[in-house]
Amino acid sequence: MNDSYIRIKSFTRWLRFSSVIFFTVLLAVACHRGGSLPVNYQSTNAACRQVEHTAGITCVPDKFERLVTLDDAENAIALGIKPLGAVISHFSSFWQDQLTGVKNIGTTGEPNLESILALKPDLIVGSDYQLDIYPITSKIAPTVLLKFEHSGQWKEVFTNTSVALGKKEAGQKVMENYYRRLADFKQKMGNNLSKIKVSVVRVYPDKINLYLLDSFCGTILQDAGLSRPESQNFTASEAKKLFNNQIQMSIGNELIEQADGDVIFIWTAENDAKGNQTAQYKLEQLKLSPLWKNLKAVRENKVYLVPQYWIGSGMLAANAIIDDLFKYLIDTP
């Protein structure tokens, strides 16, 4: 998943999905008599759990078998569940081997309802920025939409996902392993842990952004005991007031000193090839700048180009970032 989400409620989108709405209503009417629930609810109603979520209360089947996730599948996979269908985003390439047999149902923020319907799911899980399609998905299968304001809330989302899927204990063990790995990292870092300030930078096609304390990667750095430069030391509430963005802020080339630190993790990531090419070109141009070359991390060769899972929002990406912390801060001479 990306680090920001847009709630799309356009008339054009409703027209595109009108055929699905019509077909779904017909299916519900044909299969169910004398009630308001479609047939797939009826078949599981005797064995389900009431789960409260942002769109209401849903009776989640105790023994669902055909899960579809409206987002990336990584949290379900981390819990030991392989969905039948999911949005397979550009992040997913980093755990592609775990997605064999999972059907791609669309793009981030805009899953394809026809594809979902064809899979005949018995449970659908997504995020609250998909509220506009909830009236449709809830007719296809029991649907749970979890609160997701920004990527820094990823641990809460993971925990809520584990509860919704009936995997609370498994989720606790996965989270315990996350903290266990970080404890190992802290132990190996020793006294160096308190001496390093870590800067996190993303180069866009048209701007340079610094990722702040409560971003996805920022929360992991906090859990790892790593400090941030003062320019990036803003909480989500502070950042919202100052930059109207809870997890990142933009700077121009002339302020690139704010990107400095003892270590810089940097990446480019766009959703299309042209955007990626433009962002990569901007990064190469930045490297030629005298202001960039004068940064401490650049002079000391402590700048590391990392993959785009640094702007992820799930457990697999979190563990991939921990891998990078070991690789660059401990294993690198």
C-alpha positions as CSV (number, residue, x, y, z in Angstrom):
1,M,0.0,0.0,0.0
2,N,1.0,3.8,-0.6
3,D,1.6,6.2,2.2
4,S,-1.4,8.3,1.4
5,Y,-4.9,7.4,0.3
6,I,-7.6,9.4,-1.6
7,R,-11.3,8.8,-1.0
8,I,-12.7,8.6,-4.5
9,K,-16.5,9.0,-4.7
10,S,-17.0,10.1,-8.3
11,F,-20.1,9.7,-10.4
12,T,-18.0,8.2,-13.1
13,R,-16.9,5.4,-10.8
14,W,-20.5,4.6,-9.8
15,L,-21.4,4.4,-13.5
16,R,-18.6,2.0,-14.1
17,F,-19.7,-0.3,-11.3
18,S,-23.4,0.0,-12.1
19,S,-23.6,-3.3,-13.9
20,V,-22.0,-5.0,-10.8
21,I,-24.5,-3.4,-8.5
22,F,-27.4,-4.5,-10.7
23,F,-26.0,-8.1,-11.0
24,T,-25.3,-8.3,-7.3
25,V,-28.8,-7.2,-6.3
26,L,-30.3,-9.7,-8.8
27,L,-28.2,-12.4,-7.2
28,A,-29.3,-11.5,-3.7
29,V,-32.9,-11.5,-4.7
30,A,-32.7,-14.7,-6.6
31,C,-30.9,-16.6,-3.9
32,H,-32.6,-15.3,-0.8
33,R,-36.3,-15.1,0.0
34,G,-38.0,-13.2,2.8
35,G,-34.9,-11.5,4.3
36,S,-32.3,-8.8,3.8
37,L,-29.2,-10.9,3.8
38,P,-27.7,-12.5,0.6
39,V,-27.3,-16.3,0.5
40,N,-23.7,-16.3,1.5
41,Y,-24.6,-14.7,4.8
42,Q,-27.3,-17.2,5.3
43,S,-25.0,-20.2,4.9
44,T,-22.5,-19.0,7.6
45,N,-24.9,-17.1,10.0
46,A,-25.0,-20.0,12.5
47,A,-21.2,-19.9,13.0
48,C,-19.9,-16.4,12.9
49,R,-18.5,-13.6,15.1
50,Q,-19.8,-10.1,15.4
51,V,-17.0,-7.8,14.4
52,E,-17.3,-4.0,14.8
53,H,-15.5,-1.9,12.2
54,T,-15.7,1.6,10.6
55,A,-18.7,0.7,8.4
56,G,-20.7,-1.0,11.1
57,I,-21.0,-4.5,12.5
58,T,-20.3,-7.6,10.4
59,C,-20.9,-11.3,11.2
60,V,-17.6,-12.8,10.2
61,P,-17.7,-16.6,9.4
62,D,-15.7,-18.7,11.9
63,K,-14.5,-20.9,9.1
64,F,-14.2,-18.7,6.0
65,E,-12.3,-20.3,3.1
66,R,-12.4,-17.7,0.3
67,L,-10.9,-14.5,1.7
68,V,-10.5,-11.4,-0.6
69,T,-8.5,-8.4,0.6
70,L,-9.2,-5.0,-0.9
71,D,-5.6,-4.0,-0.1
72,D,-2.3,-5.7,-0.3
73,A,-2.3,-9.3,1.0
74,E,0.7,-9.0,3.2
75,N,-0.9,-8.8,6.6
76,A,-3.1,-11.8,5.9
77,I,0.0,-13.7,4.6
78,A,1.9,-12.7,7.8
79,L,-0.9,-14.3,9.8
80,G,-0.6,-17.5,7.8
81,I,-3.6,-16.9,5.5
82,K,-3.3,-16.8,1.7
83,P,-6.2,-14.8,0.2
84,L,-8.0,-16.0,-2.9
85,G,-7.7,-12.5,-4.3
86,A,-6.0,-9.2,-3.3
87,V,-4.7,-6.0,-4.8
88,I,-1.2,-6.9,-5.9
89,S,0.6,-3.6,-5.8
90,H,4.1,-2.6,-6.8
91,F,5.1,-3.4,-3.2
92,S,4.1,-7.0,-3.6
93,S,7.0,-7.8,-5.9
94,F,9.2,-8.1,-2.8
95,W,7.2,-11.1,-1.5
96,Q,6.0,-12.4,-4.9
97,D,6.9,-16.0,-4.0
98,Q,4.2,-15.9,-1.3
99,L,1.5,-14.7,-3.8
100,T,1.3,-17.8,-6.0
101,G,-2.3,-18.5,-6.6
102,V,-3.6,-15.1,-5.4
103,K,-5.6,-13.4,-8.1
104,N,-4.9,-9.7,-8.6
105,I,-8.2,-7.8,-8.2
106,G,-7.1,-4.3,-9.2
107,T,-5.1,-1.4,-8.1
108,T,-4.5,0.3,-4.8
109,G,-7.6,2.3,-3.8
110,E,-9.6,0.9,-6.7
111,P,-10.3,-2.8,-6.6
112,N,-12.2,-4.3,-9.5
113,L,-15.7,-5.4,-8.3
114,E,-16.3,-7.7,-11.2
115,S,-13.1,-9.6,-10.3
116,I,-14.2,-9.8,-6.6
117,L,-17.6,-11.1,-7.5
118,A,-16.2,-13.8,-9.8
119,L,-14.1,-15.2,-6.9
120,K,-17.2,-15.8,-4.8
121,P,-15.6,-14.8,-1.6
122,D,-17.0,-15.7,1.8
123,L,-15.2,-12.8,3.5
124,I,-13.8,-9.4,2.3
125,V,-11.4,-7.3,4.4
126,G,-10.3,-3.8,3.5
127,S,-9.7,-0.3,4.8
128,D,-12.0,2.6,5.5
129,Y,-11.0,4.6,2.5
130,Q,-13.0,2.0,0.6
131,L,-16.3,3.0,2.3
132,D,-17.7,4.1,-1.1
133,I,-17.9,0.5,-2.3
134,Y,-19.0,-1.0,1.0
135,P,-22.7,-1.1,0.0
136,I,-21.6,-3.3,-3.0
137,T,-19.0,-5.5,-1.3
138,S,-21.3,-6.2,1.6
139,K,-23.8,-7.6,-0.8
140,I,-21.2,-9.9,-2.3
141,A,-19.8,-11.2,1.1
142,P,-19.5,-10.2,4.7
143,T,-17.1,-7.2,4.6
144,V,-14.9,-5.6,7.3
145,L,-13.3,-2.2,6.7
146,L,-10.6,-1.2,9.2
147,K,-9.7,2.3,10.2
148,F,-6.6,3.5,8.3
149,E,-5.8,7.2,8.6
150,H,-2.1,7.0,7.7
151,S,0.7,4.4,7.4
152,G,2.1,5.1,10.8
153,Q,-0.9,3.3,12.2
154,W,0.2,0.0,10.6
155,K,0.6,-1.9,13.9
156,E,-3.0,-1.0,15.0
157,V,-4.2,-2.1,11.5
158,F,-2.3,-5.4,11.8
159,T,-3.7,-6.1,15.2
160,N,-7.3,-5.3,14.1
161,T,-6.8,-7.5,11.0
162,S,-5.7,-10.4,13.2
163,V,-8.8,-10.0,15.3
164,A,-11.1,-9.7,12.3
165,L,-9.7,-12.9,10.8
166,G,-9.9,-14.8,14.0
167,K,-6.1,-14.9,14.3
168,K,-5.6,-12.8,17.4
169,E,-3.1,-15.2,19.1
170,A,-1.2,-15.7,15.8
171,G,-1.0,-11.9,15.4
172,Q,0.4,-11.5,18.9
173,K,3.1,-14.0,18.2
174,V,4.0,-12.2,14.9
175,M,4.2,-8.9,16.8
176,E,6.3,-10.4,19.5
177,N,8.7,-11.7,16.8
178,Y,8.9,-8.1,15.4
179,Y,9.9,-6.7,18.8
180,R,12.2,-9.7,19.4
181,R,14.1,-8.9,16.2
182,L,14.4,-5.2,17.2
183,A,15.7,-6.2,20.6
184,D,18.4,-8.2,18.9
185,F,19.2,-5.2,16.7
186,K,19.5,-2.9,19.7
187,Q,21.8,-5.4,21.5
188,K,24.0,-5.7,18.4
189,M,24.2,-1.9,18.0
190,G,25.3,-1.4,21.6
191,N,26.6,2.1,22.4
192,N,26.3,3.1,18.7
193,L,22.5,3.1,19.0
194,S,22.5,6.4,20.8
195,K,25.0,8.0,18.5
196,I,23.3,7.7,15.2
197,K,20.7,10.0,13.7
198,V,18.8,8.4,10.8
199,S,17.5,10.5,8.0
200,V,14.8,9.2,5.6
201,V,14.3,10.8,2.2
202,R,12.1,10.1,-0.8
203,V,12.7,11.7,-4.2
204,Y,9.5,12.4,-6.1
205,P,9.4,13.6,-9.8
206,D,8.6,17.1,-8.6
207,K,9.8,17.3,-5.0
208,I,12.0,15.9,-2.2
209,N,10.2,14.7,0.9
210,L,11.5,13.9,4.4
211,Y,9.6,11.1,6.3
212,L,8.8,12.0,9.9
213,L,8.5,10.3,13.2
214,D,5.0,8.7,12.8
215,S,5.4,7.5,9.2
216,F,5.5,3.8,8.6
217,C,9.3,3.6,8.5
218,G,9.5,6.3,11.2
219,T,7.7,4.2,13.7
220,I,10.0,1.2,13.0
221,L,13.0,3.5,13.5
222,Q,11.5,4.6,16.8
223,D,10.9,1.0,17.9
224,A,14.5,0.3,16.9
225,G,15.7,3.0,19.3
226,L,17.2,5.1,16.6
227,S,17.1,8.9,16.7
228,R,16.1,11.3,13.9
229,P,17.5,14.7,12.8
230,E,15.7,17.7,14.3
231,S,14.3,18.5,10.8
232,Q,12.4,15.1,10.9
233,N,11.5,15.0,14.6
234,F,7.8,15.8,14.3
235,T,4.9,13.7,15.5
236,A,1.8,13.2,13.4
237,S,-0.2,15.8,15.2
238,E,2.7,18.4,14.9
239,A,3.2,17.6,11.3
240,K,-0.5,17.9,10.4
241,K,-0.5,21.5,11.9
242,L,2.8,22.5,10.3
243,F,2.7,20.7,6.9
244,N,-0.8,19.5,6.5
245,N,0.6,16.0,6.2
246,Q,1.0,13.7,9.2
247,I,3.9,11.6,7.9
248,Q,6.1,13.7,5.5
249,M,7.2,17.2,4.6
250,S,8.5,18.7,1.3
251,I,11.8,20.6,0.9
252,G,13.4,22.2,-2.1
253,N,17.0,21.6,-3.2
254,E,18.1,24.7,-1.5
255,L,17.1,23.1,1.9
256,I,18.7,19.8,1.3
257,E,20.8,20.2,4.5
258,Q,17.6,19.2,6.3
259,A,18.0,15.7,4.7
260,D,21.3,15.2,6.4
261,G,22.1,12.8,9.2
262,D,24.7,10.3,10.3
263,V,22.9,7.9,7.9
264,I,20.5,8.6,5.0
265,F,18.1,6.0,3.7
266,I,16.7,7.2,0.3
267,W,14.5,5.9,-2.4
268,T,12.3,6.8,-5.4
269,A,9.0,5.1,-6.0
270,E,6.1,5.9,-8.4
271,N,3.2,3.9,-9.7
272,D,4.2,4.1,-13.4
273,A,7.3,3.7,-15.5
274,K,7.4,7.4,-16.6
275,G,7.1,8.6,-13.0
276,N,9.9,6.3,-11.9
277,Q,12.1,7.4,-14.7
278,T,11.6,11.1,-13.8
279,A,12.1,10.5,-10.1
280,Q,15.3,8.5,-10.8
281,Y,16.6,11.4,-13.0
282,K,15.9,13.9,-10.3
283,L,17.8,11.7,-7.8
284,E,20.8,11.6,-10.2
285,Q,20.7,15.4,-10.6
286,L,20.5,15.8,-6.8
287,K,23.7,13.7,-6.4
288,L,25.5,16.2,-8.6
289,S,24.6,19.2,-6.5
290,P,27.4,20.7,-4.4
291,L,24.9,21.1,-1.5
292,W,24.2,17.3,-1.6
293,K,27.9,16.5,-1.8
294,N,28.5,18.6,1.3
295,L,26.2,16.6,3.5
296,K,27.8,14.6,6.3
297,A,26.3,11.3,5.4
298,V,27.3,11.8,1.7
299,R,30.9,12.7,2.7
300,E,31.2,9.6,4.9
301,N,29.6,7.3,2.3
302,K,26.6,6.5,4.6
303,V,23.8,7.0,2.0
304,Y,21.8,3.9,1.2
305,L,19.4,3.4,-1.6
306,V,16.5,1.2,-0.3
307,P,13.4,-0.3,-1.9
308,Q,10.0,1.2,-1.9
309,Y,8.7,-1.1,0.9
310,W,10.1,1.7,3.2
311,I,6.7,3.4,2.4
312,G,4.7,0.2,3.1
313,S,2.2,-0.3,5.8
314,G,2.2,-4.0,6.7
315,M,4.1,-6.6,8.6
316,L,6.1,-8.1,5.7
317,A,7.4,-4.6,4.8
318,A,8.2,-3.9,8.5
319,N,10.4,-7.0,8.7
320,A,12.0,-6.1,5.4
321,I,13.0,-2.7,6.9
322,I,14.5,-4.5,9.9
323,D,16.5,-6.6,7.5
324,D,17.9,-3.3,6.0
325,L,18.8,-2.0,9.5
326,F,20.8,-5.1,10.2
327,K,22.4,-4.9,6.7
328,Y,23.4,-1.3,6.7
329,L,23.9,-0.4,10.3
330,I,25.5,-3.6,11.6
331,D,26.7,-5.8,8.8
332,T,28.2,-2.9,6.7
333,P,31.7,-2.1,7.7
